[in-house]
Amino acid sequence: MKNDLRNARKKANSHVPIKDWIESERPREALLKNGAETLSLSKLLAIILRTGSDGVSAEELGKRILNKYKSLRALDEAPLKN
């Protein structure tokens, strides 16, 4: 039982590359199909970032950046050292 729970937690926290997501959830495909105005800022930022980092998808990285800076304007105005 403990091993099952441990394995379930690992699986839930494991990184799944965007290319392995269902097509309708992928940022680029959603952009092409539905237009930029329908996408969340994190999906738009994921498209700009192109790739994630250290087991984090580009969309998750976009969410983290937006959580830190709160807006695209604040991100744009942030010093490069950040």
N, C-alpha and C positions, 0 to 999 in steps of 0.2 A: 504494500500500500504506500509506504513512504517513498519507495523508488518510483512508483507511478506518479505521485505528486511532484517529485523532484524533476522527473522527465517532462511532465506537463509544463512546469514553470520554465524550464530551459527552452522548450519549444516555443512558448508564448513570448519569451524575451529574445529569441533568435532573430537575426536579421534576414529578411527575405528581400533580395534585390528587386527593384521596381520592374525589371524585365520579366520577372516571374509573377507579378501581380496580374489579376484579371484585367483584361484590356480596358474596360470602362473606368478602372481606377487609376490607370497610368496617366501622369500629368500631360505628356505630349499628345497622347491619343485623345484625351478629353479636350485639350486645346483645339486640336484639328476638327473634332466632331462638333463641339459645342460653342467654341469661341472663348476668348480671354475673359469676357465679362462674367462667365459662369464659374470660373475657377476661383478657389480660395487663394489668398496671398501666398500661403505655404506651397501650393502647387505651382504657382507662377514662379516663385523663387526657386523651387526645385528644378524647373526648366532652365533657369539662368545658371544655377549651380552645376547642372549636368550630372554630377556624381556625388555620392555621399562620402563618408569618411569613417574609418575604424568601426565597421559593422553597423553604421547608421545610414539609412536611405537618404537621398537628396531631399525628399519631402520632410522627413523627420528633422534633418539638419535645418531646413527652412523654417520649420516650426520653432526650433530652439533659437534661431537668430531673431525671429519675430518676437518671441517671448522676451528676449533680452532687450531689443531696441524699441519694441511696441509699435513701430510703423516703418514703412519703406522710406519715408522722409527722414526719420531719425537715423536709420541705417545709412542712407545716403550722406548724411551730415557727420557721421562718425569718423574719427580719425583713422587712418589706415592701420595704425598700430594695434587697434582693437580687433 
